[in-house]
Amino acid sequence: MMFNCCTGGVLPDMSAFANLEISAVYAYDAPVGDGTFCESLPGVASGQETLENALTDGEDPAKVFYTVYGRDQQGFAEALHDADTLEDAKKIADLIISKQKHLSETAVI
């Protein structure tokens, strides 16, 4: 399995991570210059917020994806894998936890 947010597709040393999180993310073109910005959409993956309410007029729901993050004991997060759907992100998180027994449950935020 290749993890598309990790160098060489390989998970980093996971010993410092306490848990995993999944968040919806909206990707959009930078207003000036080249590149893409990514904005977290809190509450969408957990169902506390609808995608329609999280996006503003004119934002394309097709540009939303779901990222699995590792959260360390100091509270810092590192992106591990981007998935097209929440279901796929949950499968990835389950796979990581199956190989990293020290991780607690996955938080869907």
Secondary structure, DSSP 8 states (H G I E B T S, - for coil): ---TTSGGG-----TTEEEEEEEEEEEEE-SSSS-EEEEEETTTTTTSS-HHHHS-TT--GGGEEEEEEEEETTS-EEEEEEESSHHHHHHHHHHHHHH-TT---EEE-
